[in-house]
Amino acid sequence: MKIHRINALVIIVVLVTGLWLMITTAAWAVPPVASNAKEPMPSGTPVPPTSNMVLIPAGEFSMGDPYSEGYGTELPVHKVYVSAFYIEKHPTTGTQWKDVYDWATAHGYVFDNTGAAKADGHPVHDVSWYDVVKWLNARSEKEGRTPAYYTDAVQATVYRTEKTDITKDMVKWTSNGYRLPTEAEWEKAARGGLAGQHYPWPSRGGTYSANIDCSKANYVACGKGGTTPVGTYNANGYGLYDMAGNVWEWVWDWYDGGWYSKAGATSGDTRGPDSGSYRINRGGGWTDDANDLRCSGRVNCYDYPYFSDFDLGFRAVLGAGPKGADRRNQPKKRR
Ligand SMILES: [Ca+2]
């Protein structure tokens, strides 16, 4: 009788185990659900930024040219409040570009240019504003973030193809996806926490040309004949490389030479004019004079959004949320 009870117990255990194995094996046999790029996680889901981004703290800064070296377009100098945001330490590299580009073209994205770079570790160039914005969306989708750019004001259709002149209401500004810096964000980042300097480093007197040399940045006088690897020169006070020189960097804003005199220029987190013909790029490149590398530089700083060139790239930003100072989202400091 006792033996029968044990046998019954063994049979039950074997049956239950078998059933469990069948269920779990069946579950394993189902192929993993393909990530649906069209339904990323909801807006605002906290995702720590990549290790090659730094936090630019919230606060006001002086935007524009305190030396009057850049004609009227950089005047008047005006205060702008900018919320905290993350920005890439260096321009987006060709390697980064290709990685996302290959994923994107396999997931419904269509670009006008393939992008180019001199070698591994060099910045990407020959990318239009449209290409860059689509690429940033693809990077977001690839990482499960909510894309920033849409083809409609209700923000229903992710921008993946064609040439669309995205307007401010077609951008999920508070999404956790990658986007271009605004012109104000870019200049604040370039200044590296310093005020009233010509370049991302401290000035030593004299005009702009007395404050730059080939130990500081890649520009035409150095005769490099091309881009230099990102991070070749010293970082600014925020830990950012190549904010002066190497490649120009596309930003969000439409160009308006008289914008700084308009009321919208001083509104908090200004995103520039509502429309225009050209999109701004900043910081100068390897073919440019020292004047174009100034932090406030707006002299040769605009191109049609379909334009691409051998000295024009970009870098990505991520919003840091309304509180910005959330330490949990900050990359760990290296010791
Ligand atoms: Ca640059």
Boltz pocket constraint, residues with backbone or C-beta under 6 A from the ligand:
constraints:
  - pocket:
      binder: B
      contacts: [[A, 91], [A, 241], [A, 242], [A, 243], [A, 244], [A, 245], [A, 246], [A, 247], [A, 248], [A, 249], [A, 282], [A, 283], [A, 284]]
      max_distance: 6.0
